[in-house]
């Protein structure tokens, strides 16, 4: 039984012996660094009562990071920062006309100038989920702060672009219920599959869209079971609809290996295990990953094909990789037996506990994943 039914959120940090005070103090330190530390923060405020998260490696603001920031804020009850991020997103990223009307431009300069006019579906689904949670936690306001309406309208756009004369393409394949890498693409990204979000969308979206999302949750769990390798547990950066790694070279490179996007898959499976606990074969994948890598050091050495074959390509986000594997420990039941699977999971959680936030130019992606992992492992990544 998951937390959706029980209301109980697992706290693995306590299971490995950390005290409430230790967890609370560490979380406060992480939040302060992430949002407010002058040297290491990712969040910045603008004069127009807006705020944005910077991809420090590319010096831009992305829907990925903006929606992540909103989710982090609603989990931490940081309404002012949430509203600032949402207002920035709606002011500068939202597209009111053209093929992608109703979506958000995936990348903008930090002054709000759009770098591109295409959307990224992982941003849209996080925007929608964070907005629903904001509505339930704080209540709807007026205009763009009528959170629930904004969430439902966004999901309607994602599912109904191209219908009734509307321009553009949907973000989900309407036939197989799988989220797309970008609207209209003939493949998906396993780390975009969030069945635990879709379960909630099936309750809170416009009524005519609910059945679709209920089916999408079932499809995504089955998809993740296929997309994660049966031995290593690794999934590919991009993948075909049958779960096999994408086997073609894209203009920006080959992404059929276990690389940066794919790190999130284990974390997503872990959170789904806590919220709902429904298993279609996907819940065993994170443990296979832990066994494959063996140690945190091994995880950070290089890139791999999903079957575990090393690839001569550096890991760009080692802290993010460690964080997501640790979050995957939420799929492993607690046990006091010395030779249990939990002993393996416990080691990864302990390694993560002792890992500080990343510093420097590449810290954005790593520290977003770090923040989610800490919230999830401490029982603070919740359904609102």
Secondary structure, 3 states (H helix, E strand, C coil): CCHHHHCCCCCHHHHCCCCHHHHHHHHHHHHHHHHCCCCCCCEEECCCCCEEECECCCCEEEHHHHHHHHHHHHHCCCHHHHHHHHHHHHHHHECCCCCCCCCECCEECCCCCECCCCCCHHHHHHHHHHHHHHHHHHCCCCHHHCHHHHHHHHHHHHHHCCCCCCCCCCCECCCCCCECCCCCCCCECHHHCCHHHHHHHHHHCCHHHHHHHHHHHHHHHHHHHHHCCCCCCCCCCCECCCCCECCCEECCEECCCECHHHHHHHHHHHHHHHHCCCCCCCCCHHHHHHHHHCCHHHHCCCEECCCCCEECCCCCCHHHHHHHHHHHHHHCCCCCCCCCHHHHHHHHHHHHHCCCCCCCCCHHHHHHHHHHHHHHHCCCCCCC
